[in-house]
């Protein structure tokens, strides 16, 4: 069975986890902040509430990533 997010996965590795592993804490935080801006920017024209929820995910990861060094 496939899930709606299978396109973000190769085998057992999710794309977001590979990105996190490749970046320093500072780079990861910048990536998350850029993603937050993008989702908030487009929410009225594309994804609505779903985009705001995605921006919350990136905000949580940015904060957790600094403290834990990972997602």
C-alpha positions as a Markdown table, in Angstrom:
| # | Residue | x | y | z |
|---|---|---|---|---|
| 1 | Unk | 0.0 | 0.0 | 0.0 |
| 2 | Unk | 1.3 | 3.4 | -0.9 |
| 3 | Unk | 0.8 | 6.6 | 1.2 |
| 4 | Unk | 0.3 | 10.1 | -0.1 |
| 5 | Unk | 3.9 | 10.9 | 0.9 |
| 6 | Unk | 5.7 | 8.0 | -0.7 |
| 7 | Unk | 7.2 | 10.4 | -3.3 |
| 8 | Unk | 9.3 | 11.8 | -0.5 |
| 9 | Unk | 10.8 | 8.4 | 0.3 |
| 10 | Unk | 13.5 | 6.2 | -1.2 |
| 11 | Unk | 13.5 | 2.9 | 0.6 |
| 12 | Unk | 13.5 | 3.6 | 4.3 |
| 13 | Unk | 14.9 | 7.2 | 3.9 |
| 14 | Unk | 12.7 | 10.2 | 3.8 |
| 15 | Unk | 13.9 | 13.2 | 1.9 |
| 16 | Unk | 13.6 | 15.6 | 4.8 |
| 17 | Unk | 15.8 | 13.3 | 6.9 |
| 18 | Unk | 18.5 | 13.2 | 4.2 |
| 19 | Unk | 18.4 | 17.0 | 4.0 |
| 20 | Unk | 18.7 | 17.3 | 7.8 |
| 21 | Unk | 21.7 | 14.9 | 7.9 |
| 22 | Unk | 23.5 | 16.9 | 5.2 |
| 23 | Unk | 23.1 | 20.3 | 6.9 |
| 24 | Unk | 24.7 | 21.9 | 9.9 |
| 25 | Unk | 22.4 | 23.1 | 12.7 |
| 26 | Unk | 22.6 | 26.7 | 11.4 |
| 27 | Unk | 21.9 | 25.6 | 7.8 |
| 28 | Unk | 19.0 | 23.4 | 8.9 |
| 29 | Unk | 17.5 | 26.3 | 10.8 |
| 30 | Unk | 17.8 | 28.5 | 7.7 |
| 31 | Unk | 16.2 | 25.8 | 5.5 |
| 32 | Unk | 13.3 | 25.5 | 7.9 |
| 33 | Unk | 12.8 | 29.3 | 8.1 |
| 34 | Unk | 12.8 | 29.5 | 4.3 |
| 35 | Unk | 10.2 | 26.7 | 4.1 |
| 36 | Unk | 8.0 | 28.5 | 6.7 |
| 37 | Unk | 8.1 | 31.7 | 4.7 |
| 38 | Unk | 7.2 | 29.8 | 1.5 |
| 39 | Unk | 4.2 | 27.9 | 3.0 |
| 40 | Unk | 2.8 | 31.1 | 4.7 |
| 41 | Unk | 3.3 | 33.1 | 1.5 |
| 42 | Unk | 1.3 | 30.7 | -0.6 |
| 43 | Unk | -1.4 | 29.6 | 1.8 |
| 44 | Unk | -4.1 | 32.0 | 0.5 |
| 45 | Unk | -3.5 | 31.0 | -3.1 |
| 46 | Unk | -2.8 | 27.3 | -2.9 |
| 47 | Unk | -2.8 | 25.1 | 0.2 |
| 48 | Unk | -4.9 | 27.1 | 2.7 |
| 49 | Unk | -4.9 | 25.6 | 6.2 |
| 50 | Unk | -2.8 | 22.6 | 5.1 |
| 51 | Unk | 0.1 | 25.0 | 4.2 |
| 52 | Unk | -0.2 | 26.7 | 7.6 |
| 53 | Unk | 0.0 | 23.3 | 9.2 |
| 54 | Unk | 3.1 | 22.4 | 7.2 |
| 55 | Unk | 4.7 | 25.7 | 8.3 |
| 56 | Unk | 4.1 | 24.6 | 11.9 |
| 57 | Unk | 6.0 | 21.4 | 11.2 |
| 58 | Unk | 9.0 | 23.3 | 9.9 |
| 59 | Unk | 8.8 | 25.7 | 12.9 |
| 60 | Unk | 8.8 | 22.7 | 15.3 |
| 61 | Unk | 11.7 | 21.1 | 13.5 |
| 62 | Unk | 13.8 | 24.3 | 13.5 |
| 63 | Unk | 13.4 | 24.6 | 17.3 |
| 64 | Unk | 14.0 | 20.9 | 17.9 |
| 65 | Unk | 16.8 | 20.7 | 15.5 |
| 66 | Unk | 18.8 | 23.3 | 17.4 |
| 67 | Unk | 18.3 | 21.6 | 20.7 |
| 68 | Unk | 18.6 | 18.0 | 19.6 |
| 69 | Unk | 20.8 | 18.2 | 16.5 |
| 70 | Unk | 18.1 | 16.4 | 14.5 |
| 71 | Unk | 14.5 | 16.5 | 13.5 |
